[in-house]
Structure formats: C-alpha cells, structure tokens
C-alpha cells in the first residue's frame, strides 16, 4: 500500500501506464508503461526484546518498457525519475534505500529498464 501510494504521487503518474501484479493489463501499442514488483528477501531478527523485532528486507523493482525499435531516451529518463522519486524515502516502518537503474535490454517486444530500490521494513 505504501508503494502504490508513493507511486501515485510521482509527477508522471498515469494509472493507464501501470501494470499491476495479478491484474489484466494490455500494454499500449505506443508509449511507455511500467510494472512495479515488490520482491522479498531474507529477513532477520533486529531485536529479541519482549515483542521482538523482525527486519524485513527486499527490493522494489519497477520495470519500465518502451516498444522495440522506438527511441529509448524517454524510457531511460522515466526510469531515472522513478529512481529519484523512490530512493531515500521513508514512511512509518518502511525505508527505501539508494536505487539503481539497470538496462535489461531487448526482451522480444519491448526494450526494458529496471529501477531497483532496496527496502527495509521493521
């Protein structure tokens, strides 16, 4: 819920360009679209006081797609904007850390960039 709320505050947000997990989505024939995915990691015990505290770690990955054989500059710009929007952000017990933009390249129908932002949740 925190991730989608933060995404909705992004300056270029348009729900029509967002593919959500486990929901039907038809990618646009032209233009950029994105798919946010939260990937878990290995959790650890941060403290064993009366209630205990588990540190949940993982990564937010936002896949940015642009149709193959179209210019990729705008997609890379969008990926950079998403990285800046999400990195070094905290709300409640969620901390998003320093992000990266990774070129995934041609995946058949689309050219893809991945925005990767590690997170910690206590």
N, C-alpha and C positions, 0 to 999 in steps of 0.2 A: 504493500500500500504506500509506503514512503517513496519507493522508487517511481511509481506511476504519478504520484502527486508532484514529485520533483520534475519529472519529465513534462508534465502539463504546464509548468512554469517556464520552460525553455522558450526562448524568443522565436524559434521557428516551428513551434509545436503545431501539428495538424493531425488530428486523430485518424484522418483518412490515409496517412502515410505510415501508420504504426500497425505492425502485425503482432498480435498478442499470442502467447503460447496457448495451444489447445482451442483456438478460435478460428473459424473460417476467415480467410483473407485472400483476396485476389490482388496480386501486385499490379500496380499501374503499368501500362504499356510504355509510358514515358515518365521520366522524373525519378526522383529518389524516394526510397522507402526504407524503413528501419524495423528491426526486430530486437526488442530488449529481452535478455535472458539472464536470470539470476542463477548462478552456479554455486553450489555449496562446496565446502572444503572440509578439512579435518578440524574438528572442534577440540578445545582444550579446557581444562579447569583453570579458571583465573583465581579462584579463592575457595577455600573449604570452610568458611565460617558457618554459622547456624543455617543459613539458607543455601549456601554455596553459590557459586557464580560460574557459569559456563561462558566461555568466549567462543562465539560462532564466527568463523571466518569463511570467506568465499570471494567470488568476483561477480561483478555486474559486467556483462558483455552486451554491447549494443552493436548489432550487425547493421552496417549501412550498405545498401545495394543501389547500384545505378545500372541501367540496361547496358549490355555488352555493346561495344563499338560506339559508345557515346562518350563525350568528354568526362573525365573523372575528376577534374579540378573541383567542381562544386561538391561532389561527394566527399572529397578529402577535407574541404572547408567545413562541411556539415559535421564530419567526424571530429574535427578539431574543436568545433563549437560545443559539441556534446561532451567531449573530454573536459573542457574548461568548466562547463556547467555542473558536472557531477563531482569532479575531484575536489578533495579537501572540504567536503560538506559533511555536516553532522546534524542529526535531529534525534531527539530522545536518546536511545541507546545505540543508534546506528552511526558509524563513522565510515565515510567513503574516503579512501586514501588517494595517493597520486596515480593518475591514469596514464594510459598509453594509447596511441593509435597504431594499429598493425595492419599492414597491407596483406589481405588474404588473396587478392588477385582474382583471376577469372574462374568462376565456378560453373561455367556452362552457359547460362543465360544472362548472368549478371557479373559485374565487377564488384568486388566486395572489400570493404574496410571493416575492421573490428575495433571498437572502442572498448578497452578493458580497464575497469576500475576495481581494485581490490576493496573489500569491506571487512569491517569488524562489527560485531553486534554483541553487546554484553547483556 
